[in-house]
Amino acid sequence: MVVFKCMGCGVCCRLSPITLLPHEVYIVKREARRLGLEVSIKPGYKVYDALSRRLIVLSYHLELDSSGKCPFLTSNNKCLLHGRAKPSTCKSFPYVPKEIHYYVDRSTRTIIHRSVYGISTACLFVKKFSKQIEEAVKAYGIKKVFPLEYSSALEAENWRYWYMRMLTILWRSGLVDLYSVDDEVEVEPVNAYEFILSRIIILRSLLR
């Protein structure tokens, strides 16, 4: 049975901006400071909180550098974050989300997400062994063919679930009032991890 093994080609580090979970932003910035690198991180999906009048950012994008690669990729295709602080999107590649949808239900004061995963055909290993991978996945499942990648994807999904669950709890506790954002809203954005932790402190004080 074929089992995925990274070929170290660096193709995945040049495809597109890298999706970061809110807490990963702090880790990536810390590593950039340690290495003396300049990084550009932009907000992705956001929801609006009418109580704080702020945009809560639930995903971010680490932009590629001027040469079109991840700023943490060296000239010989080595990742400076490998084994230390690599984002979950990178660790799960080529088993990655093809789509991530967020749903804000104001009638039940619930926010949830749904992710659709797939195998990226941009990966050279996937291209080289496409038929064997297809047969192995049918016979043994994704988890067996992409064991570490599946585990990393599951970790990311657990984090996304945590963000959704905590915002739902805060919403039902009256500490936030969430709306979907269809157009760009000119208000201050805040990292969801930072925001949730600050509201948990308030929630705990109310429950005492």
Phi and psi in degrees as GROMACS dihedral restraints (atoms count N, CA, C in turn):
[ dihedral_restraints ]
;  ai    aj    ak    al  type     phi  dphi    fc
    3     4     5     6     1   -77.0    20    10
    4     5     6     7     1   136.2    20    10
    6     7     8     9     1  -126.0    20    10
    7     8     9    10     1   134.4    20    10
    9    10    11    12     1   -59.4    20    10
   10    11    12    13     1   139.0    20    10
   12    13    14    15     1  -142.2    20    10
   13    14    15    16     1   124.5    20    10
   15    16    17    18     1   -61.3    20    10
   16    17    18    19     1   134.3    20    10
   18    19    20    21     1   -93.0    20    10
   19    20    21    22     1    -2.5    20    10
   21    22    23    24     1    67.4    20    10
   22    23    24    25     1    29.4    20    10
   24    25    26    27     1   -82.7    20    10
   25    26    27    28     1   -23.2    20    10
   27    28    29    30     1    80.3    20    10
   28    29    30    31     1     6.9    20    10
   30    31    32    33     1   -60.8    20    10
   31    32    33    34     1   -43.0    20    10
   33    34    35    36     1   -66.0    20    10
   34    35    36    37     1   -20.5    20    10
   36    37    38    39     1   -85.5    20    10
   37    38    39    40     1     1.3    20    10
   39    40    41    42     1  -125.6    20    10
   40    41    42    43     1     2.0    20    10
   42    43    44    45     1   -71.8    20    10
   43    44    45    46     1   -50.0    20    10
   45    46    47    48     1  -167.7    20    10
   46    47    48    49     1   169.0    20    10
   48    49    50    51     1   -53.0    20    10
   49    50    51    52     1   147.1    20    10
   51    52    53    54     1   -94.7    20    10
   52    53    54    55     1   124.9    20    10
   54    55    56    57     1   -70.1    20    10
   55    56    57    58     1   132.5    20    10
   57    58    59    60     1  -121.3    20    10
   58    59    60    61     1   140.5    20    10
   60    61    62    63     1   -77.1    20    10
   61    62    63    64     1   156.6    20    10
   63    64    65    66     1   -52.9    20    10
   64    65    66    67     1   -43.8    20    10
   66    67    68    69     1   -70.2    20    10
   67    68    69    70     1   -24.8    20    10
   69    70    71    72     1   -70.5    20    10
   70    71    72    73     1   -22.4    20    10
   72    73    74    75     1   -59.2    20    10
   73    74    75    76     1   -44.1    20    10
   75    76    77    78     1   -64.8    20    10
   76    77    78    79     1   -38.8    20    10
   78    79    80    81     1   -67.0    20    10
   79    80    81    82     1   -45.5    20    10
   81    82    83    84     1   -64.5    20    10
   82    83    84    85     1   -42.2    20    10
   84    85    86    87     1   -64.8    20    10
   85    86    87    88     1   -39.1    20    10
   87    88    89    90     1   -61.8    20    10
   88    89    90    91     1   -43.9    20    10
   90    91    92    93     1   -68.9    20    10
   91    92    93    94     1   -35.2    20    10
   93    94    95    96     1   -63.8    20    10
   94    95    96    97     1   -41.9    20    10
   96    97    98    99     1   -63.8    20    10
   97    98    99   100     1   -41.1    20    10
   99   100   101   102     1   -62.9    20    10
  100   101   102   103     1   -37.3    20    10
  102   103   104   105     1   -93.4    20    10
  103   104   105   106     1    -5.2    20    10
  105   106   107   108     1    70.1    20    10
  106   107   108   109     1    35.4    20    10
  108   109   110   111     1  -105.1    20    10
  109   110   111   112     1   148.5    20    10
  111   112   113   114     1   -93.5    20    10
  112   113   114   115     1   127.7    20    10
  114   115   116   117     1  -128.5    20    10
  115   116   117   118     1   149.9    20    10
  117   118   119   120     1  -118.1    20    10
  118   119   120   121     1   119.9    20    10
  120   121   122   123     1  -122.7    20    10
  121   122   123   124     1   122.5    20    10
  123   124   125   126     1  -115.7    20    10
  124   125   126   127     1   147.4    20    10
  126   127   128   129     1   -64.1    20    10
  127   128   129   130     1   145.5    20    10
  129   130   131   132     1  -108.2    20    10
  130   131   132   133     1  -112.4    20    10
  132   133   134   135     1   -74.3    20    10
  133   134   135   136     1   138.5    20    10
  135   136   137   138     1  -135.9    20    10
  136   137   138   139     1   151.5    20    10
  138   139   140   141     1  -123.3    20    10
  139   140   141   142     1   154.1    20    10
  141   142   143   144     1  -101.3    20    10
  142   143   144   145     1   130.8    20    10
  144   145   146   147     1  -103.6    20    10
  145   146   147   148     1   113.9    20    10
  147   148   149   150     1   -71.3    20    10
  148   149   150   151     1   -22.9    20    10
  150   151   152   153     1   -74.3    20    10
  151   152   153   154     1   -47.8    20    10
  153   154   155   156     1   -88.9    20    10
  154   155   156   157     1   -11.5    20    10
  156   157   158   159     1    56.3    20    10
  157   158   159   160     1    47.2    20    10
  159   160   161   162     1  -135.2    20    10
  160   161   162   163     1   154.8    20    10
  162   163   164   165     1   -88.9    20    10
  163   164   165   166     1   125.1    20    10
  165   166   167   168     1   -94.5    20    10
  166   167   168   169     1   117.4    20    10
  168   169   170   171     1   -91.2    20    10
  169   170   171   172     1   120.8    20    10
  171   172   173   174     1  -101.2    20    10
  172   173   174   175     1   -10.1    20    10
  174   175   176   177     1  -153.6    20    10
  175   176   177   178     1   154.1    20    10
  177   178   179   180     1  -132.4    20    10
  178   179   180   181     1   167.2    20    10
  180   181   182   183     1  -128.1    20    10
  181   182   183   184     1   121.1    20    10
  183   184   185   186     1   -81.3    20    10
  184   185   186   187     1   113.4    20    10
  186   187   188   189     1   -73.7    20    10
  187   188   189   190     1   149.2    20    10
  189   190   191   192     1   -71.2    20    10
  190   191   192   193     1   154.8    20    10
  192   193   194   195     1   -80.1    20    10
  193   194   195   196     1  -175.8    20    10
  195   196   197   198     1   -62.8    20    10
  196   197   198   199     1   -20.9    20    10
  198   199   200   201     1   -92.9    20    10
  199   200   201   202     1     2.0    20    10
  201   202   203   204     1    84.2    20    10
  202   203   204   205     1    27.5    20    10
  204   205   206   207     1  -134.8    20    10
  205   206   207   208     1   165.8    20    10
  207   208   209   210     1   -60.7    20    10
  208   209   210   211     1   135.9    20    10
  210   211   212   213     1   -63.4    20    10
  211   212   213   214     1   -14.6    20    10
  213   214   215   216     1   -95.6    20    10
  214   215   216   217     1     4.5    20    10
  216   217   218   219     1   -93.0    20    10
  217   218   219   220     1   127.8    20    10
  219   220   221   222     1   -82.7    20    10
  220   221   222   223     1   172.8    20    10
  222   223   224   225     1   -65.4    20    10
  223   224   225   226     1   -22.3    20    10
  225   226   227   228     1  -104.5    20    10
  226   227   228   229     1    28.7    20    10
  228   229   230   231     1    62.0    20    10
  229   230   231   232     1    35.1    20    10
  231   232   233   234     1  -102.6    20    10
  232   233   234   235     1   136.5    20    10
  234   235   236   237     1   -89.7    20    10
  235   236   237   238     1   123.4    20    10
  237   238   239   240     1   -73.6    20    10
  238   239   240   241     1   -10.0    20    10
  240   241   242   243     1  -101.7    20    10
  241   242   243   244     1    -7.0    20    10
  243   244   245   246     1   -60.4    20    10
  244   245   246   247     1   131.1    20    10
  246   247   248   249     1    74.6    20    10
  247   248   249   250     1     5.3    20    10
  249   250   251   252     1  -130.6    20    10
  250   251   252   253     1   -55.7    20    10
  252   253   254   255     1  -153.3    20    10
  253   254   255   256     1    37.7    20    10
  255   256   257   258     1   -71.5    20    10
  256   257   258   259     1   132.6    20    10
  258   259   260   261     1   -59.6    20    10
  259   260   261   262     1   152.7    20    10
  261   262   263   264     1   -62.3    20    10
  262   263   264   265     1   -33.7    20    10
  264   265   266   267     1   -60.3    20    10
  265   266   267   268     1   -40.2    20    10
  267   268   269   270     1   -70.1    20    10
  268   269   270   271     1   -41.0    20    10
  270   271   272   273     1   -68.1    20    10
  271   272   273   274     1   -27.5    20    10
  273   274   275   276     1   -90.3    20    10
  274   275   276   277     1   -13.6    20    10
  276   277   278   279     1   -60.2    20    10
  277   278   279   280     1   135.2    20    10
  279   280   281   282     1   -94.1    20    10
  280   281   282   283     1    11.1    20    10
  282   283   284   285     1   -91.3    20    10
  283   284   285   286     1    96.3    20    10
  285   286   287   288     1  -131.9    20    10
  286   287   288   289     1   160.5    20    10
  288   289   290   291     1   -67.7    20    10
  289   290   291   292     1   126.2    20    10
  291   292   293   294     1   -83.9    20    10
  292   293   294   295     1   -32.4    20    10
  294   295   296   297     1  -145.6    20    10
  295   296   297   298     1   142.2    20    10
  297   298   299   300     1  -132.0    20    10
  298   299   300   301     1   120.9    20    10
  300   301   302   303     1  -115.8    20    10
  301   302   303   304     1   136.9    20    10
  303   304   305   306     1  -112.3    20    10
  304   305   306   307     1   141.0    20    10
  306   307   308   309     1  -127.6    20    10
  307   308   309   310     1   123.4    20    10
  309   310   311   312     1  -108.6    20    10
  310   311   312   313     1   111.2    20    10
  312   313   314   315     1  -105.6    20    10
  313   314   315   316     1   102.6    20    10
  315   316   317   318     1   -72.5    20    10
  316   317   318   319     1   -24.9    20    10
  318   319   320   321     1   -68.9    20    10
  319   320   321   322     1   -33.0    20    10
  321   322   323   324     1  -109.6    20    10
  322   323   324   325     1     0.5    20    10
  324   325   326   327     1    51.7    20    10
  325   326   327   328     1    57.4    20    10
  327   328   329   330     1  -131.6    20    10
  328   329   330   331     1   139.8    20    10
  330   331   332   333     1  -126.3    20    10
  331   332   333   334     1   129.3    20    10
  333   334   335   336     1  -135.4    20    10
  334   335   336   337     1   170.4    20    10
  336   337   338   339     1  -136.7    20    10
  337   338   339   340     1   158.7    20    10
  339   340   341   342     1  -136.1    20    10
  340   341   342   343     1   127.9    20    10
  342   343   344   345     1  -113.0    20    10
  343   344   345   346     1   139.9    20    10
  345   346   347   348     1  -115.6    20    10
  346   347   348   349     1   115.7    20    10
  348   349   350   351     1   -98.9    20    10
  349   350   351   352     1   154.5    20    10
  351   352   353   354     1  -156.3    20    10
  352   353   354   355     1   174.1    20    10
  354   355   356   357     1   -99.2    20    10
  355   356   357   358     1   121.7    20    10
  357   358   359   360     1   -72.0    20    10
  358   359   360   361     1   125.2    20    10
  360   361   362   363     1   -82.4    20    10
  361   362   363   364     1    -0.8    20    10
  363   364   365   366     1   -74.5    20    10
  364   365   366   367     1   -21.4    20    10
  366   367   368   369     1   -67.9    20    10
  367   368   369   370     1   130.9    20    10
  369   370   371   372     1   -65.1    20    10
  370   371   372   373     1   -36.0    20    10
  372   373   374   375     1   -63.1    20    10
  373   374   375   376     1   -42.6    20    10
  375   376   377   378     1   -64.2    20    10
  376   377   378   379     1   -41.2    20    10
  378   379   380   381     1   -63.0    20    10
  379   380   381   382     1   -42.4    20    10
  381   382   383   384     1   -70.0    20    10
  382   383   384   385     1   -36.5    20    10
  384   385   386   387     1  -119.3    20    10
  385   386   387   388     1    34.2    20    10
  387   388   389   390     1   -56.9    20    10
  388   389   390   391     1   -44.9    20    10
  390   391   392   393     1   -67.2    20    10
  391   392   393   394     1   -44.3    20    10
  393   394   395   396     1   -64.5    20    10
  394   395   396   397     1   -38.6    20    10
  396   397   398   399     1   -65.2    20    10
  397   398   399   400     1   -44.9    20    10
  399   400   401   402     1   -58.7    20    10
  400   401   402   403     1   -44.8    20    10
  402   403   404   405     1   -67.1    20    10
  403   404   405   406     1   -40.3    20    10
  405   406   407   408     1   -67.5    20    10
  406   407   408   409     1   -40.7    20    10
  408   409   410   411     1   -63.8    20    10
  409   410   411   412     1   -40.7    20    10
  411   412   413   414     1   -64.1    20    10
  412   413   414   415     1   -38.7    20    10
  414   415   416   417     1   -82.7    20    10
  415   416   417   418     1   -38.6    20    10
  417   418   419   420     1  -120.3    20    10
  418   419   420   421     1   -16.4    20    10
  420   421   422   423     1    94.4    20    10
  421   422   423   424     1   158.7    20    10
  423   424   425   426     1   -55.6    20    10
  424   425   426   427     1   -42.1    20    10
  426   427   428   429     1   -58.7    20    10
  427   428   429   430     1   -32.1    20    10
  429   430   431   432     1   -82.8    20    10
  430   431   432   433     1   -34.4    20    10
  432   433   434   435     1   -82.4    20    10
  433   434   435   436     1   -34.1    20    10
  435   436   437   438     1  -125.1    20    10
  436   437   438   439     1    64.1    20    10
  438   439   440   441     1   -61.4    20    10
  439   440   441   442     1   -50.0    20    10
  441   442   443   444     1   -72.1    20    10
  442   443   444   445     1   -36.7    20    10
  444   445   446   447     1   -68.7    20    10
  445   446   447   448     1   -41.2    20    10
  447   448   449   450     1   -62.8    20    10
  448   449   450   451     1   -43.2    20    10
  450   451   452   453     1   -60.5    20    10
  451   452   453   454     1   -41.1    20    10
  453   454   455   456     1   -68.1    20    10
  454   455   456   457     1   -38.5    20    10
  456   457   458   459     1   -64.6    20    10
  457   458   459   460     1   -40.4    20    10
  459   460   461   462     1   -63.8    20    10
  460   461   462   463     1   -39.6    20    10
  462   463   464   465     1   -61.4    20    10
  463   464   465   466     1   -43.0    20    10
  465   466   467   468     1   -63.9    20    10
  466   467   468   469     1   -41.9    20    10
  468   469   470   471     1   -65.3    20    10
  469   470   471   472     1   -36.2    20    10
  471   472   473   474     1   -64.3    20    10
  472   473   474   475     1   -38.3    20    10
  474   475   476   477     1   -66.6    20    10
  475   476   477   478     1   -44.0    20    10
  477   478   479   480     1   -61.3    20    10
  478   479   480   481     1   -40.6    20    10
  480   481   482   483     1   -61.6    20    10
  481   482   483   484     1   -40.7    20    10
  483   484   485   486     1   -61.1    20    10
  484   485   486   487     1   -45.3    20    10
  486   487   488   489     1   -60.6    20    10
  487   488   489   490     1   -45.1    20    10
  489   490   491   492     1   -64.3    20    10
  490   491   492   493     1   -43.8    20    10
  492   493   494   495     1   -64.7    20    10
  493   494   495   496     1   -43.4    20    10
  495   496   497   498     1   -67.5    20    10
  496   497   498   499     1   -40.5    20    10
  498   499   500   501     1   -65.6    20    10
  499   500   501   502     1   -36.8    20    10
  501   502   503   504     1   -63.7    20    10
  502   503   504   505     1   -44.0    20    10
  504   505   506   507     1   -61.5    20    10
  505   506   507   508     1   -44.5    20    10
  507   508   509   510     1   -64.2    20    10
  508   509   510   511     1   -38.6    20    10
  510   511   512   513     1   -63.3    20    10
  511   512   513   514     1   -48.3    20    10
  513   514   515   516     1   -71.3    20    10
  514   515   516   517     1   -16.3    20    10
  516   517   518   519     1   -90.2    20    10
  517   518   519   520     1    -1.1    20    10
  519   520   521   522     1    82.1    20    10
  520   521   522   523     1    15.1    20    10
  522   523   524   525     1   -95.5    20    10
  523   524   525   526     1   -12.9    20    10
  525   526   527   528     1  -140.9    20    10
  526   527   528   529     1   162.7    20    10
  528   529   530   531     1  -141.3    20    10
  529   530   531   532     1    98.5    20    10
  531   532   533   534     1   -93.6    20    10
  532   533   534   535     1   145.4    20    10
  534   535   536   537     1  -135.6    20    10
  535   536   537   538     1   147.6    20    10
  537   538   539   540     1   -67.9    20    10
  538   539   540   541     1   151.0    20    10
  540   541   542   543     1  -112.8    20    10
  541   542   543   544     1   109.2    20    10
  543   544   545   546     1   -89.1    20    10
  544   545   546   547     1   -38.7    20    10
  546   547   548   549     1  -117.8    20    10
  547   548   549   550     1   164.5    20    10
  549   550   551   552     1   -65.8    20    10
  550   551   552   553     1   125.4    20    10
  552   553   554   555     1  -105.7    20    10
  553   554   555   556     1   128.9    20    10
  555   556   557   558     1   -84.2    20    10
  556   557   558   559     1    68.4    20    10
  558   559   560   561     1  -134.1    20    10
  559   560   561   562     1   166.8    20    10
  561   562   563   564     1   -70.6    20    10
  562   563   564   565     1   127.6    20    10
  564   565   566   567     1   -82.7    20    10
  565   566   567   568     1   152.0    20    10
  567   568   569   570     1  -137.9    20    10
  568   569   570   571     1   140.1    20    10
  570   571   572   573     1   -62.4    20    10
  571   572   573   574     1   129.7    20    10
  573   574   575   576     1   -59.0    20    10
  574   575   576   577     1   -36.4    20    10
  576   577   578   579     1   -64.5    20    10
  577   578   579   580     1   -48.4    20    10
  579   580   581   582     1   -61.6    20    10
  580   581   582   583     1   -44.5    20    10
  582   583   584   585     1   -62.9    20    10
  583   584   585   586     1   -47.8    20    10
  585   586   587   588     1   -62.7    20    10
  586   587   588   589     1   -43.6    20    10
  588   589   590   591     1   -61.3    20    10
  589   590   591   592     1   -39.7    20    10
  591   592   593   594     1   -66.3    20    10
  592   593   594   595     1   -35.7    20    10
  594   595   596   597     1   -77.9    20    10
  595   596   597   598     1   -28.8    20    10
  597   598   599   600     1   -63.2    20    10
  598   599   600   601     1   -38.3    20    10
  600   601   602   603     1   -60.8    20    10
  601   602   603   604     1   -42.5    20    10
  603   604   605   606     1   -66.0    20    10
  604   605   606   607     1   -43.0    20    10
  606   607   608   609     1   -61.7    20    10
  607   608   609   610     1   -42.2    20    10
  609   610   611   612     1   -63.4    20    10
  610   611   612   613     1   -38.8    20    10
  612   613   614   615     1   -66.8    20    10
  613   614   615   616     1   -33.2    20    10
  615   616   617   618     1   -72.1    20    10
  616   617   618   619     1   -28.4    20    10
  618   619   620   621     1   -85.5    20    10
  619   620   621   622     1    -9.0    20    10
